[in-house]
Amino acid sequence: MNDLITIEVAYANPKKQMIISFQAPKNISVKEAIDLSGIEKKFHEIDLTKNKLGIFGKITSLETKLKHKDRIEIYRPLIADPKEIRRKRATSSK
């Protein structure tokens, strides 16, 4: 009986992206998996109190329990509001 699951932790900034894949115990939480991955040591700008998190594009919390082959995505804050950019583009093209 295998008590390990395979998970991934992903993060990207404008210069570098990384997906760390590893085996972890069943019933591990998102927070525990991020800690175990060591990704925060490679990207010092990650702040789990500010960065949003997702599993395959769906927002999740630090307490969520992971399933086999889940991929945790750590999202960067938006630099600009996409709606505002579209509004400015539409106004300037008139």
Backbone bond lengths (Angstrom), bond angles and torsions (degrees), N, CA, C in turn:
res aa  C-N    CA-C-N  psi(-1)  N-CA   C-N-CA  omega(-1)  CA-C   N-CA-C  phi
1 M - - - 1.456 - - 1.527 109.57 -
2 N 1.325 115.39 127.36 1.454 120.52 -176.72 1.524 109.82 -97.52
3 D 1.315 116.61 121.06 1.459 121.12 -179.78 1.527 112.23 -99.08
4 L 1.344 117.01 18.42 1.455 121.51 179.79 1.528 110.26 -114.87
5 I 1.327 114.86 148.92 1.456 121.57 173.73 1.523 108.18 -123.07
6 T 1.314 116.90 156.31 1.460 121.70 175.98 1.518 107.91 -98.22
7 I 1.325 115.89 128.99 1.463 120.99 177.80 1.526 109.26 -135.62
8 E 1.327 114.99 164.52 1.456 121.78 176.51 1.518 109.20 -128.87
9 V 1.334 115.33 148.60 1.458 121.84 172.80 1.528 105.98 -123.86
10 A 1.333 116.70 126.05 1.468 121.54 -175.33 1.523 110.93 -122.81
11 Y 1.338 114.26 142.02 1.467 121.23 174.98 1.520 107.75 -153.35
12 A 1.309 116.47 148.85 1.465 120.89 176.92 1.516 109.62 -146.18
13 N 1.325 115.36 143.36 1.452 121.14 168.80 1.528 106.25 -123.19
14 P 1.320 120.34 178.21 1.472 119.72 -175.46 1.536 114.22 -59.89
15 K 1.328 117.88 -21.98 1.462 120.13 -176.30 1.524 114.46 -101.38
16 K 1.329 117.40 -23.40 1.456 119.47 -171.62 1.522 110.47 -153.62
17 Q 1.325 115.49 144.65 1.460 119.67 172.81 1.523 108.78 -128.90
18 M 1.332 115.04 153.97 1.457 118.99 -177.40 1.519 109.97 -150.20
19 I 1.324 115.01 136.90 1.460 121.83 171.26 1.518 106.06 -124.59
20 I 1.318 115.60 119.23 1.460 121.45 -179.83 1.525 107.65 -105.07
21 S 1.317 115.89 119.84 1.457 121.94 179.88 1.525 108.40 -108.41
22 F 1.336 116.45 135.34 1.461 119.52 -179.26 1.518 111.41 -160.21
23 Q 1.309 115.18 168.09 1.461 122.78 176.64 1.531 108.11 -92.29
24 A 1.313 115.75 138.87 1.462 121.20 -178.86 1.525 108.99 -140.96
25 P 1.315 116.95 158.86 1.468 119.87 178.16 1.531 111.55 -65.70
26 K 1.324 116.73 148.85 1.466 120.77 173.80 1.520 108.90 -58.82
27 N 1.314 117.03 154.82 1.473 124.34 179.37 1.520 113.87 66.43
28 I 1.327 117.84 20.25 1.459 120.67 176.41 1.532 108.57 -76.17
29 S 1.325 116.20 145.20 1.467 120.82 179.28 1.527 109.88 -90.21
30 V 1.323 115.55 166.16 1.459 121.15 177.44 1.529 109.66 -57.21
31 K 1.328 117.60 -47.17 1.473 121.91 -179.29 1.527 111.10 -59.77
32 E 1.330 116.92 -45.60 1.468 120.46 -179.70 1.528 110.92 -63.59
33 A 1.318 116.65 -38.75 1.464 120.40 179.91 1.527 111.34 -67.25
34 I 1.332 116.71 -41.38 1.467 119.91 177.98 1.524 109.70 -62.02
35 D 1.327 116.33 -44.53 1.469 120.09 178.24 1.529 110.73 -60.21
36 L 1.320 116.45 -45.48 1.466 122.03 -178.27 1.530 111.99 -64.97
37 S 1.330 116.75 -32.47 1.469 120.91 -178.10 1.532 112.78 -69.34
38 G 1.334 117.08 -28.87 1.466 121.22 -177.45 1.519 113.57 76.19
39 I 1.319 118.11 11.49 1.471 120.97 -175.55 1.531 112.34 -64.28
40 E 1.324 117.29 -29.05 1.474 119.89 179.50 1.522 112.02 -66.47
41 K 1.316 117.90 -23.74 1.468 121.43 177.20 1.523 110.88 -76.50
42 K 1.335 116.96 -25.25 1.462 121.42 -179.29 1.529 111.96 -88.63
43 F 1.333 116.58 -25.87 1.467 122.29 179.45 1.522 107.56 -128.92
44 H 1.319 116.08 94.88 1.472 120.77 -174.28 1.521 113.46 -68.65
45 E 1.341 117.40 -16.00 1.461 120.00 -179.53 1.523 112.92 -77.98
46 I 1.325 118.20 -10.72 1.464 120.56 178.93 1.526 109.52 -66.73
47 D 1.317 115.49 126.85 1.465 122.24 177.05 1.531 106.70 -133.05
48 L 1.311 116.43 103.89 1.466 120.33 -174.54 1.524 113.32 -66.13
49 T 1.324 118.06 -10.23 1.465 119.97 173.76 1.530 110.57 -83.00
50 K 1.355 117.24 -15.44 1.468 121.17 -177.86 1.526 112.97 -118.16
51 N 1.323 117.99 -39.37 1.461 120.66 -177.88 1.528 110.73 -69.15
52 K 1.327 115.83 136.37 1.461 119.93 173.04 1.521 108.19 -79.49
53 L 1.324 115.57 154.25 1.457 121.76 -178.29 1.520 109.55 -125.83
54 G 1.325 115.38 150.25 1.452 120.04 176.78 1.515 111.25 -145.18
55 I 1.320 114.89 162.20 1.460 121.99 170.52 1.516 104.92 -120.58
56 F 1.324 116.00 112.26 1.467 122.48 -176.07 1.525 111.86 50.14
57 G 1.337 116.99 46.28 1.458 121.48 173.74 1.512 116.29 86.05
58 K 1.311 118.12 -3.77 1.469 120.70 178.21 1.526 108.72 -104.53
59 I 1.329 116.34 124.52 1.463 121.47 -177.80 1.531 110.05 -55.80
60 T 1.325 114.74 138.84 1.464 120.91 -179.10 1.517 109.61 -140.95
61 S 1.325 116.54 177.69 1.470 120.91 -179.92 1.524 109.93 -114.88
62 L 1.309 114.83 169.00 1.474 120.95 178.97 1.524 112.34 -64.49
63 E 1.337 117.49 -24.78 1.466 121.17 -175.61 1.532 113.50 -86.42
64 T 1.327 117.83 -11.97 1.463 121.72 -176.55 1.529 110.57 -57.65
65 K 1.314 115.99 134.66 1.469 121.69 176.65 1.525 108.62 -84.38
66 L 1.318 115.74 139.42 1.457 121.44 -175.34 1.520 112.77 -92.94
67 K 1.333 114.06 154.80 1.458 121.49 175.52 1.526 108.31 -114.60
68 H 1.321 115.80 163.68 1.458 122.02 178.77 1.530 110.16 -53.60
69 K 1.318 115.89 131.85 1.471 125.98 177.77 1.520 114.29 71.39
70 D 1.333 119.04 18.17 1.466 121.33 172.74 1.529 108.98 -71.01
71 R 1.331 116.05 148.30 1.466 121.07 173.35 1.518 108.09 -121.53
72 I 1.320 115.83 118.26 1.466 122.22 176.28 1.523 107.31 -83.68
73 E 1.326 116.14 131.06 1.454 121.41 177.06 1.521 108.13 -115.66
74 I 1.314 115.84 127.30 1.464 121.71 176.97 1.521 106.01 -101.45
75 Y 1.340 116.36 118.62 1.460 121.12 -174.60 1.524 111.35 -95.74
76 R 1.326 115.10 141.78 1.461 121.01 175.50 1.519 108.84 -83.57
77 P 1.334 117.73 152.79 1.469 119.31 175.03 1.532 109.54 -65.77
78 L 1.330 116.70 146.65 1.456 120.01 177.65 1.518 109.90 -70.15
79 I 1.328 116.00 138.96 1.462 121.01 177.58 1.521 109.71 -76.46
80 A 1.335 115.61 -38.89 1.467 120.76 179.69 1.522 108.44 -137.69
81 D 1.313 115.54 151.81 1.456 121.56 178.74 1.531 109.33 -75.26
82 P 1.330 118.87 119.17 1.470 121.35 -178.33 1.525 113.47 -57.17
83 K 1.331 117.79 -35.49 1.472 120.66 179.00 1.527 110.62 -64.76
84 E 1.329 115.58 -41.58 1.465 120.23 -179.71 1.530 110.76 -66.11
85 I 1.318 117.74 -39.37 1.466 121.41 178.41 1.530 110.31 -62.64
86 R 1.348 117.18 -44.96 1.470 120.74 178.50 1.523 110.90 -62.71
87 R 1.328 116.95 -40.19 1.463 121.59 178.89 1.528 110.69 -60.88
88 K 1.339 115.90 -46.20 1.474 120.11 179.83 1.509 111.38 -64.01
89 R 1.336 116.32 -41.18 1.466 121.37 179.24 1.532 110.31 -62.63
90 A 1.322 116.74 -43.11 1.473 120.80 179.74 1.512 111.31 -65.51
91 T 1.329 117.02 -39.33 1.464 121.28 -179.69 1.518 110.93 -67.90
92 S 1.329 117.70 -41.51 1.450 120.81 -176.72 1.529 112.79 -73.95
93 S 1.325 117.40 -21.67 1.475 119.09 -179.79 1.532 112.30 -84.80
94 K 1.338 118.33 -6.47 1.475 121.16 -179.91 1.498 112.56 -81.50
